[in-house]
């Protein structure tokens, strides 16, 4: 499952999936940019990779396209499940905190905050 580049292992499998050796960047991160039609030089710059690293990642993707695409789809599915979980959890948390009474003596601060929120909302419209 590894690709050899200049005598060194360039792509490794970690608990996060296929990863560029020496980084925390997965091939799925690279694929996100490729799917968005970013050129390889821009992907390299955005992910702070070397030419060797981006070339190794692209070569691995090309050689193992079917397998990596399958894993990428699974990673997207897991990412969506996690996003939904946290969105629901945050919704519950925000609903709970909205019902908590303000501390006594902070009425002026809360009034100022509400005024700033209203001003920001009116500027968006």
C-alpha positions in Angstrom: 0.0 0.0 0.0 3.0 2.3 -0.1 4.5 4.2 -2.9 8.3 4.6 -3.2 9.6 7.9 -4.3 13.4 8.6 -4.5 14.1 5.6 -2.3 11.8 6.7 0.5 8.3 5.7 1.4 6.1 8.7 0.3 2.6 7.5 1.1 1.8 5.6 4.3 -1.3 4.2 5.8 -2.2 5.7 9.2 -5.4 5.7 11.4 -6.5 8.7 9.3 -6.1 6.8 6.0 -3.5 7.2 3.2 -1.2 10.0 4.3 1.7 11.8 2.8 4.8 10.7 4.8 6.1 13.3 7.2 2.8 15.2 7.2 -0.7 14.9 8.6 -2.1 15.5 5.1 -4.2 12.7 3.6 -4.6 11.8 0.0 -8.2 12.6 0.6 -7.2 16.2 1.3 -5.4 16.3 -2.0 -8.4 14.7 -3.8 -10.7 17.5 -2.4 -8.6 20.0 -4.2 -8.3 17.9 -7.4 -12.1 17.5 -7.5 -12.3 21.3 -7.2 -10.0 21.5 -10.2 -7.1 23.2 -8.5 -3.8 22.9 -10.3 -1.1 20.8 -8.6 1.1 23.8 -7.9 -1.7 25.5 -6.0 -2.5 22.3 -4.1 1.2 22.1 -3.2 1.2 25.7 -1.9 -2.1 25.4 -0.1 -1.0 22.2 1.7 2.6 23.4 2.2 4.1 20.4 0.5 7.3 20.0 -1.4 7.5 19.2 -5.1 8.5 15.7 -4.2 5.6 15.2 -1.8 2.9 16.5 -4.3 4.4 14.5 -7.1 4.4 11.3 -5.0 0.8 11.9 -4.0 -0.3 12.5 -7.6 1.6 9.5 -8.8 0.1 7.3 -6.1 -3.4 8.6 -6.9 -2.9 7.9 -10.6 -1.5 4.4 -10.0 -4.2 3.3 -7.4 -7.1 5.4 -8.7 -9.9 2.8 -8.1 -8.8 1.8 -4.6 -8.2 5.4 -3.5 -11.5 6.7 -5.0 -13.3 4.0 -3.0 -11.6 5.0 0.2 -12.2 8.7 -0.6 -16.0 8.1 -0.9 -15.9 6.3 2.5 -14.0 9.2 4.0 -16.5 11.7 2.6 -19.3 9.6 4.1 -17.6 9.5 7.5 -16.9 13.3 7.3 -20.6 14.0 6.7 -21.7 11.8 9.6 -19.3 13.6 11.9 -20.5 17.0 10.6 -24.1 16.1 11.2 -23.3 14.7 14.7 -21.6 18.0 15.8 -24.2 20.2 14.1 -26.9 18.4 16.1 -24.9 18.5 19.3 -24.2 22.2 18.9 -27.8 22.9 18.2 -28.7 21.2 21.5 -25.9 23.0 23.3 -26.9 26.4 22.0 -30.6 25.8 22.8 -29.6 24.9 26.4 -27.3 27.9 26.8 -30.0 30.3 25.4 -32.2 29.3 28.4 -29.6 30.1 31.0 -30.3 33.3 32.9 -27.7 36.0 32.8 -25.7 36.8 35.9 -27.1 39.7 38.0 -25.4 43.0 37.4 -24.5 42.3 33.7 -27.7 43.7 32.2 -25.8 46.7 30.6 -23.3 44.3 29.0 -26.1 42.2 27.5 -27.9 45.2 26.3 -24.8 46.4 24.5 -24.3 43.0 23.0 -27.9 42.8 21.7 -27.5 46.3 20.3 -24.3 45.3 18.4 -26.1 42.2 17.1 -29.0 44.2 15.8 -26.6 46.7 14.1 -24.6 43.9 12.4 -27.9 42.3 11.2 -29.2 45.6 9.8 -25.9 46.1 7.9 -26.2 42.7 6.2 -29.6 43.5 4.8 
